[in-house]
Amino acid sequence: MALISIIIGLLIDRAFRHIHDLRELSWFEFFTRKTTTWLGAYNGVLQLLTVLCLPVLVIAGIQFLLSDLLFDLLYMMFGIIVFTYSLGPACLSSDIEYYLDARRLGDEDEALHYAGALTERAASTSPDQQTSDVTRAILYVANERIFAVIFWFVIIGPVGAILYRLATSISKQDDINERIKPAAILFQGVLTWVPARMLALGYALTGHFDGAMQAYKNRPYESDIALENYDVLVNTGMGALRDHEITDEISGIISARNLILRSILIWIAVLALLTLGGWFG
């Protein structure tokens, strides 16, 4: 069921490019602000648990009630909805294509907009620096937007996917108090640790293996788990791209996009084999 839900969810994410308008989290951001204001005197861990508790318990309750009903068909439909909602917030493939189209057409303003969406910060106006930043960014955000959601969906179902999405949302909010944000960044980093290394392994297996392994071993030491996750994905990904052929200024982005696609597909193939093994075992 998890495999079918993931495949359908990814197809919906790819086919309906404006679906991110339906999965915005303004309601959760409002809920977070109100709850943290009310709990202002308490420590960040307690605030984080309180904010996450209600929506996660609602999803967990529905997940439990729908299991084993109508041969799990209702559970699968619910899983598809929650998984698709938890991806993003925007379709990564679409954002990359929009950026590439803008660069090909010479539309610098549009390219700057989508570069900022991919890097999640103000993008450089220098074309070379901008494409370098975007290449590195997509190697990281592929995990945040897609793979980590898949990982937690497989591990604990719809509740895992929504938990990761909500934790990531809190870690990126700028208008919340200084107590909860460090706790959210740490928690999101912990949730990201395993899937980040699995995706990095995918980069190595589907790209230049020796280059990826060397880059992984030579990456700088980081005591911050969030920065460590970033370095693992970006350094390993760039190492895996070591032999890609540079034909123009955006070829690195195209190669990184293809590397990400191959890496995610190889793990979906592993999940498919495990699923088939469970069916026929």
N, C-alpha and C positions, 0 to 999 in steps of 0.2 A: 504493500500500500504506500509506503514512504517513497519508493522509487517512482511509482505512477504519479503521485502528488507532486514530486519534484519536477519531473519531466513536463507535466501539464503546466505547472506554475511558471517554469522558465519559458515555455512557449507563449504563455499569456503575456509575460513580461516583455518578450521580444516582439510579439505581434501587435499588441496594443500600446503604442509608444506613449500615449498620454495618460496611461493608467495611474501614473504617479500623482496626478491631481486628486485621485480618489484615496490615496494612502498617505496623505500628509498627516502630521502628528501635532497639529496646532492644539487639538483637544488635550493631548497629553502634556504638551508644554505649559498650557494654562493650568492643568491639574498639578503639575510639578511646582510651578511658581506659588500657587495658593497653599499647597501642602507644606512647602519649605518655609514659607512666611509664617505659617501657623506653628511650625516646629522649630522656629529660629533659634531657640535656646539649647536645642539638643545637638548631639554630635552628628557628623555627616553620615556615618554608617547607619544609625537609626533612621535618619531622614531618608536615605536611599532605600532601605528595606520597606519603609512605610509607603513611599511613592510607588515602588514596584509591586507591592503586595496585592493591591486591589485588582489591577488589570490582569496580573499573572494568575491570581486565584480564579478569576472569572473564566479565563481561557482553560485553565486546568480543570475546572468543574465541568465545563461543556465537553471537553475532551474525554473526561471520565464517563459522563452520561451517554455519550454517543458511541462509545466502544461496544462492539458486539451487537449493535442494532442493525437490522437489515443487511446482514453479512458485511458489516463495516462500511457500507456504501455512504451512509451519512457522515461517518467519521472521515472517510476519504474526501468527501466534498468540503467538509469543514477544514480539513488539513490543507487542501488546495487554496482555499480562501485566505487562511491565516498565513501560509507560506508565501503566497503572492503578495500579500499586504506587507510582509516583513522584509521583502527584498527592497533594494534601493536605498534612498527614496526614489531616485530616477533610474531608468534603464541605463546601465553602463555602456552597452553597445551603442545605444542611440546617442548618448552624450559624446562618445568617441567619434562616431560618424558625423555628427553635427560639427564637431571641432575640425575634423579633417576636411569636410566640405567647405567650411569657412576659410581654411588656409589655402585650399586649392583655388577658391574664387578670389582670394586676396582681400576678403572682408575682415579687416583687423579688429574692428569693434566686436563682431560676432565671435571671432576666434578668441578674443580676450574674455568674453563672457563665458564661453564653454570651458576655456582653460581654468578660469576661476572656479567653475562648478566641479571640475575634476580634481583640482588641487586643493579645493576647499579653503582658499585664501586668495588674496589679491595677486593676480598673475603678472608675470613680467611682460613688459611691452617689447622686449628684445626677442625676435623670432627664434633664434637659436636657444636662448635660455628658456624660453617658453616651452618649446617642444621637448627639451630635456626635462623640465619640471613635470610636464604632462606624462611623459613616458614613465618616470619614476612613480608618479602619483597613481597611475592606473594599476601598476604592479601591486600597490598596497590596497587601494580601495576595492579591487576585485575581491579581496577576502572579506572586507567589511560589508560590501553591498550584496555579495552573492555567496561565497564559499562558506563563511562562518555560519551564515543562516542555514545553508544546507546541512552543515555538520551538526548543529544543535537540533535541527528538525529530525535528523536521523537518530540522534541520541535519545531525546525525550519527547519527540513529537511537536505538535503545534506550539505548545507552551515554551519549548526551547527556542523556537524561531522568534516568537514575540518577545521573549525575555532578552534575547540578544539585541533585537532592534530597539527596544525601549532603553536598555542600558547604554547603547551607543548614542541614542538621542540625548540622554541626560549629559553624557560626557562632552557633548558638543554645544550645549546651551550656554550662551554668554550672559543671560540675564537672570541667573540663579545665584543663591548665596554662596559664599566661599567655603562653607562647611561641606556641602554635599558634592561639589564638583570633583575634588580630589578623590573622594571615595568612589564616585562613579567612574572616573578614569581608571582607577586601580581595578575595579570590578570588571570593567569592559576589557581591560588588558588581560586579566586572568581568563575570561571567556574566550579571548582571541588567541591565547598562547598555543594551544594544540592545533586548531585549524590553520593558523599562520604557518606552522612548520609542515603540516601536511601539504598545503598549497605550494610552499617553497620546494618540497620534495617533488611535487608535480612539475614545477618549473625545471628542476634538474633533470627529471626523467624525459621530458618532452623537448628540452633545449640542449645546450652544450653542457653535458654533465660535469666534465672536469672544471670548466669555468665556473659553474654554479657552486660546486663543492669548495673550490678555492676561495671564491668570494664569501661563502658562508663562514669558512674557518678564519678568514682575515678581516671579518667585519669588526668594527670598533666595539669595545665593551661598553654596555649601558646598564646602569643600575636600575633605571626606570623601565618597568616592564612594557609600557606602551611604546617607548622609543626602541626597545629591543625588538618588539614585534615588527615595527616599521623597518628596522635595519635588516632583519632576517629576510623579509619579503623583497625589499628593494635591492639589497646587495645580491641575494641569490638570483633574483630575476634578471638583474643587469649582467651577472656572470653567465647566466643561461643564454643571454642574447649576444655573447661575445663575438660570435662568428656571423652575426646577421649582416646581410649585404646592404650597405648604405647607398641608395640610388638617388635620394633627394632628402630634404630636411624633415620630412614626415615619415620616412621609412622606418625609423626606430619605433614610432608609435604603432604603426601597422604590425611590425614584428612582435611588439609587446602584446598587442591585442590578440594576435594569433597564438602566442605562447599561453596566454591566460585561458583562451578557449580550449586548447589542447589539454591543459592541466586539469581544468574542471571536468572535461569529458572523460579523462582517464580515471578520475575518482568516481564518476557516475558509472563507468563501466565496471569498476571494482564492486560498487554497490549492487549493480545488476547481477554480477556473478554470485555474490553472497545471497542475493534474493533467490536466484534460481537454485542455488545449493540448498537453501532452506525449503523450497517447494518440493524438490526431488530427493532430498536427503532422508 
